Amino acid sequence: MKKSNTHKISAASKWLLLLGALSLALTFFVPIWRIDLWAPQYPEGLTMKIWLSKLSGQVEIINGLNHYIGMGHIKEEMFPEFKVLPYCVAFLILSGIGMALYGRKKGVLGYFLLLVCAAAIALYDFWKWGYEYGHNLSEDAPIKVPGMAYQPPLLGYKELLNFGAYSMPDIGGWVFAVFGTIIVLVLLYEFKLRKT
């Protein structure tokens, strides 16, 4: 009996993980990511927000500007991910609840690896979309700059002609980041610091 107890996580860790998994439900109601653009002619900035199943912000204004440099028209229909992402997050919530209730160290580690894989896939998918969107330019563009591509940054800042582009997590993205941090701290405590 003693031996099996060494594989269990503490009650505090269980509650932290359970509340963290439930907090992912917030991501259905807030944007996950955002891209902000600034230029002298737009000192107030332009924003596109990416949710689990839609886009918001000044997407049409951005589309109008992108037309001049030959970039495609951004529309929700071009993202099949919007049909899948809500189900993926629902799976993460339910499996996270199950992991917390199961209450074993290996379960927490496995769930953390699942989250890391999900984040890596999501970031790669976003990068791939940005690459194709920023490199596949129309030959009929009114403004052509030889050798110039307009791939938005995956994370951080990038200059695109006279625009500065920032790409960063929005509220939902930070919810995921905080939950990931909680899991790391729980793993550190359970595997390294907890005396059993």
C-alpha positions as CSV (number, residue, x, y, z in Angstrom):
1,M,0.0,0.0,0.0
2,K,2.8,2.4,0.8
3,K,4.4,1.8,-2.5
4,S,1.3,2.7,-4.5
5,N,0.9,5.9,-2.5
6,T,4.3,7.2,-3.8
7,H,2.7,7.3,-7.2
8,K,-0.2,9.4,-6.1
9,I,-0.2,13.2,-6.3
10,S,-1.2,15.4,-3.3
11,A,-4.7,16.7,-2.8
12,A,-3.4,20.3,-3.4
13,S,-1.9,19.2,-6.7
14,K,-5.2,17.5,-7.7
15,W,-7.2,20.6,-7.0
16,L,-4.7,22.9,-8.9
17,L,-4.9,20.6,-11.9
18,L,-8.6,20.2,-11.8
19,L,-9.2,24.0,-11.6
20,G,-6.6,24.5,-14.3
21,A,-8.3,22.1,-16.7
22,L,-11.7,23.7,-16.0
23,S,-10.2,27.1,-16.7
24,L,-9.6,26.1,-20.3
25,A,-13.4,26.5,-20.8
26,L,-12.7,30.2,-20.8
27,T,-10.9,29.8,-24.1
28,F,-14.3,29.3,-25.8
29,F,-15.3,32.9,-24.9
30,V,-12.1,34.9,-25.4
31,P,-9.6,35.3,-28.3
32,I,-6.6,32.9,-28.3
33,W,-4.1,35.0,-30.4
34,R,-3.8,38.4,-31.8
35,I,-1.9,40.2,-34.6
36,D,-1.5,44.0,-34.2
37,L,-0.3,46.3,-37.0
38,W,1.0,49.8,-36.7
39,A,2.0,52.3,-39.4
40,P,2.2,56.1,-39.7
41,Q,-1.1,56.2,-41.5
42,Y,-2.7,54.0,-38.8
43,P,-1.3,55.4,-35.5
44,E,-4.2,53.8,-33.5
45,G,-3.2,50.4,-35.0
46,L,-5.1,47.6,-36.6
47,T,-5.9,44.3,-34.9
48,M,-6.9,40.8,-36.0
49,K,-8.0,38.4,-33.2
50,I,-8.0,34.7,-33.6
51,W,-10.6,32.7,-31.6
52,L,-11.2,29.0,-31.4
53,S,-13.8,29.2,-34.1
54,K,-13.7,32.7,-35.7
55,L,-11.8,35.9,-36.5
56,S,-12.5,39.3,-35.2
57,G,-11.0,42.8,-35.3
58,Q,-10.4,45.0,-38.3
59,V,-10.0,42.1,-40.7
60,E,-11.6,43.8,-43.7
61,I,-9.4,46.9,-43.4
62,I,-6.4,44.6,-43.2
63,N,-7.7,42.7,-46.3
64,G,-8.0,46.0,-48.1
65,L,-4.3,46.9,-47.4
66,N,-3.1,43.4,-48.2
67,H,-4.7,43.6,-51.6
68,Y,-2.2,46.2,-52.7
69,I,0.8,43.9,-52.1
70,G,-0.9,40.8,-53.5
71,M,-1.8,38.9,-50.4
72,G,-4.9,36.8,-50.3
73,H,-8.2,37.8,-48.7
74,I,-8.4,36.6,-45.1
75,K,-11.7,34.8,-44.4
76,E,-12.9,32.3,-41.8
77,E,-13.7,29.7,-44.5
78,M,-9.9,29.4,-45.2
79,F,-9.3,27.9,-41.8
80,P,-10.7,24.4,-41.4
81,E,-9.1,24.4,-38.0
82,F,-12.0,26.5,-36.7
83,K,-14.3,23.4,-37.1
84,V,-11.8,21.2,-35.2
85,L,-10.3,23.4,-32.5
86,P,-13.4,23.6,-30.2
87,Y,-13.5,19.8,-30.1
88,C,-9.7,19.6,-29.4
89,V,-10.0,22.0,-26.5
90,A,-13.1,20.1,-25.1
91,F,-11.0,16.9,-25.3
92,L,-8.2,18.7,-23.4
93,I,-10.6,19.8,-20.7
94,L,-12.2,16.4,-20.2
95,S,-8.9,14.5,-20.3
96,G,-7.4,17.1,-17.9
97,I,-10.3,16.5,-15.4
98,G,-9.8,12.8,-15.8
99,M,-6.0,13.2,-15.2
100,A,-6.6,15.2,-12.0
101,L,-9.2,12.8,-10.7
102,Y,-6.9,9.8,-11.5
103,G,-4.3,11.6,-9.5
104,R,-1.1,9.7,-10.5
105,K,2.3,11.3,-11.3
106,K,2.6,9.4,-14.6
107,G,-0.9,10.7,-15.6
108,V,0.2,14.3,-15.0
109,L,3.4,13.8,-17.0
110,G,1.5,12.1,-19.8
111,Y,-1.1,15.0,-19.9
112,F,1.7,17.6,-19.9
113,L,3.3,15.8,-22.9
114,L,-0.1,15.9,-24.6
115,L,-0.3,19.6,-24.1
116,V,3.2,20.2,-25.4
117,C,2.4,18.2,-28.5
118,A,-0.9,20.1,-29.0
119,A,0.9,23.5,-28.6
120,A,3.6,22.4,-31.1
121,I,1.1,21.3,-33.7
122,A,-0.9,24.6,-33.2
123,L,2.1,26.8,-33.6
124,Y,3.4,24.9,-36.6
125,D,0.0,25.1,-38.2
126,F,-0.1,28.9,-37.6
127,W,3.5,29.3,-38.9
128,K,2.6,27.3,-42.1
129,W,-0.5,29.4,-42.7
130,G,1.6,32.6,-42.2
131,Y,4.3,31.3,-44.6
132,E,1.9,30.5,-47.4
133,Y,-0.1,33.6,-46.8
134,G,2.9,35.9,-46.8
135,H,4.8,34.2,-49.7
136,N,2.0,33.3,-52.2
137,L,1.5,36.7,-53.7
138,S,-0.6,37.7,-56.7
139,E,1.2,38.6,-59.9
140,D,-1.3,41.4,-60.4
141,A,-0.5,43.2,-57.1
142,P,-0.4,47.0,-57.6
143,I,2.7,47.2,-55.4
144,K,5.5,44.8,-56.0
145,V,8.8,44.8,-54.1
146,P,11.2,42.2,-55.6
147,G,12.3,39.6,-53.1
148,M,9.9,40.8,-50.4
149,A,7.6,38.4,-48.5
150,Y,5.0,39.4,-45.9
151,Q,4.9,36.5,-43.5
152,P,3.6,37.7,-40.2
153,P,5.7,36.9,-37.1
154,L,4.9,33.7,-35.3
155,L,5.6,35.4,-32.0
156,G,7.0,38.8,-31.4
157,Y,7.7,41.8,-33.7
158,K,8.5,42.0,-37.4
159,E,8.7,44.9,-39.9
160,L,6.7,44.5,-43.1
161,L,7.4,47.5,-45.3
162,N,6.1,50.5,-43.4
163,F,4.1,48.4,-41.0
164,G,5.2,47.0,-37.7
165,A,3.5,43.6,-36.9
166,Y,3.2,42.1,-33.5
167,S,2.0,38.6,-32.9
168,M,1.2,37.4,-29.4
169,P,-1.1,35.4,-27.2
170,D,-4.4,37.0,-26.3
171,I,-6.4,36.1,-23.2
172,G,-7.1,32.5,-24.2
173,G,-3.5,32.0,-25.1
174,W,-2.4,33.2,-21.7
175,V,-4.9,30.8,-20.0
176,F,-3.2,27.9,-21.8
177,A,0.3,29.3,-20.8
178,V,-0.7,29.7,-17.1
179,F,-2.2,26.2,-17.1
180,G,1.0,24.8,-18.6
181,T,3.0,26.6,-15.9
182,I,0.8,25.1,-13.2
183,I,1.4,21.6,-14.6
184,V,5.2,22.2,-14.7
185,L,5.2,23.4,-11.0
186,V,3.0,20.4,-10.0
187,L,5.4,18.0,-11.7
188,L,8.4,19.7,-10.1
189,Y,6.8,19.5,-6.7
190,E,5.6,15.9,-7.0
191,F,8.7,14.4,-8.6
192,K,11.4,16.5,-6.9
193,L,10.3,18.4,-3.8
194,R,7.5,16.3,-2.2
195,K,8.6,14.1,0.7
196,T,6.5,10.9,0.6
